[in-house]
Amino acid sequence: MSLKVQIDGESASVESLAPLLLSNYGAFTSMQVEDGAVRGLDLHLQRLEQEALALFGVAVPEARLRERMQSALSGQARRSSLRVQLFLPAITHRTPDAMGQPNVLTVVSPPANPLCDALRLQTQDYAREVPELKHNATFGLTRTRRLAKEAGFDDALFVGPDGLVSEGSTWNIGFVESGRIIWPRAPMLLGTGMQLLQNGLDLVGLDSETRVIDRTTLAGFRQAFICNSATPACPVGNIDGRSLDVDPAIIDRLQAAWASNAPQSI
């Protein structure tokens, strides 16, 4: 399966992609599609609306977003990954104040396999700019993950300047304490995978709460997991060299909570 790249429903050209290559001012969402449907599609559409209003002052109508997504997926495999990205060519370094309805870039690629093996995480002092948005400024994310891998870990867990544990490079983190799910309270992205889990926790008999977590309290947790749009729940086996317990039964219940969200047709 090769990449299919479109801008506003038309095949992307080098010229049409130039604004994206020359500026990272934009935002996106990524999702896993099966038979034309997505779990949490409403969350992705809501995210795109919020991003557009925050960055460009004008939202793309939902009907138009759906048209762009349907065009991108036409003729593609029944399972695929879809990235929907918003950008406005009028915004440049010389005209940063331009406003208007953004263009819609869609990229269809092979489906992302969910992470399964227990992860080794390294805490790093880092916080994303405007963390509530899933924006294009990913230099710091890539750099922190590279540093973690150079140190023998799989990925980086961020600790902000306020000393609070927040999120990871492309995922949210949750902790397990006495059968209760604990989410960090900190500036971060409210991921679609995290929201799908929260929607289904009651159905699998799990309670949850949001709590401030710093490096000291982090050391008190014995179980953790990560989640994003491609991975319902993957256990964390190590943080900063400290081994954590891996309970397959908890991961199974979390995955069941995620699966309780019915796919929504695009």
Buried (B, 14 or more C-beta within 10 A) or exposed (E): EEEBBBBBBEEBEEEBBEBBEEBEBBBBBBBBBEEBEBBBBBBBBBBBBBBBEBBBBEBBEEEBBBBBBBBBBEEBEEEBBBBBBBBBBBBEEEEEEBEEBBBBBBBBBEBBEBBEEBBBBBBBEBBBEBBBBBBBBBEBBEBBBEBBBEEEBBBBBBBBEEEBBBBBBBBBBBBBBEEEBBBBBBBBBBBBBBBBBBBBBEEBEBEBEEBEBBEEBBEEBEBBBBBBBBBBBBBBBBBBEEEBBBBEEBBEBBBBBBBBBEBBEB
